[in-house]
Amino acid sequence: MHIMEGFLPPAHALGWSLAALPFVALGVRSLRRQLQAQPEQRMLLGVAAAFSFTLSALKLPSVTGSCSHPTGVGLGALLFGPAAMVPVGLVVLLFQALLLAHGGLTTLGANLFSMAIVGPFVAAGLFRAGRALALPLSACVFTAAALGDLATYVTTAIQLAWAFPDPAGGFAGSFAKFGAIFAITQIPLAISEGLLTVLVVNALRRFNAEELQKLPLFGQREAKA
Amino acid sequence: MKLRNWLILAAVVLLTVLPLWLAAPPAIGPDGIPGEHFGGADNKAQEAIGEIAPGYKPWFSPLLEPASGEIASLLFALQAALGAGFIGYWLGASVTRERLRREMNEKLNGKPAGSEAAPTASAQSGESAAHAD
């Protein structure tokens, strides 16, 4: 899902960076508020960040014959709200861009947009919708994390198709190409991420039920269930 | 509950291992050499950009590149280990806290730890809470 350094034309690189900027500000404010109100949640935020850190380092084989990795941002989006995952995703992407030459600084805005903005917001939205429909909690967590992951990779395909439209097929032709590389590869990995997120949420409910109750998106609905 | 968690883990392992057999071997390129099997999707995208826009030149290069593939895998392992270490610490601390809390409750209720109702009841309440969906 990382668009490599220098592989977006300058106008696109700048555009995605500007588009991501307000979300970073929103995320920092949201995190500061939550931690000021409940400093004891720091540990849980660490777990959400660690989950993303670990999962995004695991490059797994897929049925398309290439390797990709989960993003792990769905868990944090369910616990702390989608905005909170923007700064967390920024830290993960910066680590990889600066030390690993994986992704890049010029493509940071675009990568941030797909992984730390679209992914978490899709995950949180689906989770909310699932809870409103009174679906089982595990099903909501799985769907949110898996489809949030997939949405990230579809976004990357859109970003690349927009920057590099096919000379013959235009945007659609190009999107089909990048979609085959990213989105199809990601389907089994998204399922894995969904399952792993369910495991961590199971552990949370078993050992940290009280902390879970205090979380905005999770707690109240969990209490009602 | 435990069984379900093990089944979930088994499913993740299967999803990771099965592609190694299921994925078709890469097509033989114009130079007669087959493409890289299980290469990174990011690199595949880079190749696709080369096909769609052959004239495109990346206009910025990474400030710091790992000295070799070995160093890159070291840093990736470090990234995974930092995260997994933290999650492991949290899980261990949570399990211990839960156990201490249960023992404290038993003590406060005046029931000896080995009495017939207390340990099973608390174990069951934990399980049923986890089953609450």
Interface residues (C-beta under 8 A of the other chain):
Chain A: M1 H2 I3 M4 E5 G6 F7 P9 P10 M43 G46 V47 A49 A50 F51 S52 F53 T54 L55 S56 A57 L58 K59 L60 P61 S62 V63 T64 G65 S66 C67 S68 F95 Q96 A97 L98 L99 L100 A101 H102 G104 L105 T106 P136 L137 S138 A139 T156 L160 F164 P165 D166 P167 S174 K177 F178 I181 F182 T185 Q186 P188 L189 I191 S192 L195 L196 V198 L199 V200 N202 A203 R205 R206 F207 N208 A209 A225
Chain B: M1 N5 I8 L9 A11 V12 L15 T16 L18 P19 L20 L22 A23 A24 P25 P26 H37 F38 G39 G40 A41 D42 K44 A45 Q46 A48 I49 I52 A53 Y56 P58 W59 F60 S61 P62 L63 L64 E65 P66 A72 L75 F76 A77 Q79 A80 L82 G83 A84 G85 F86 I87 W90 L91 S94 V95 R97 E98 G126 A129 A130 A132 D133
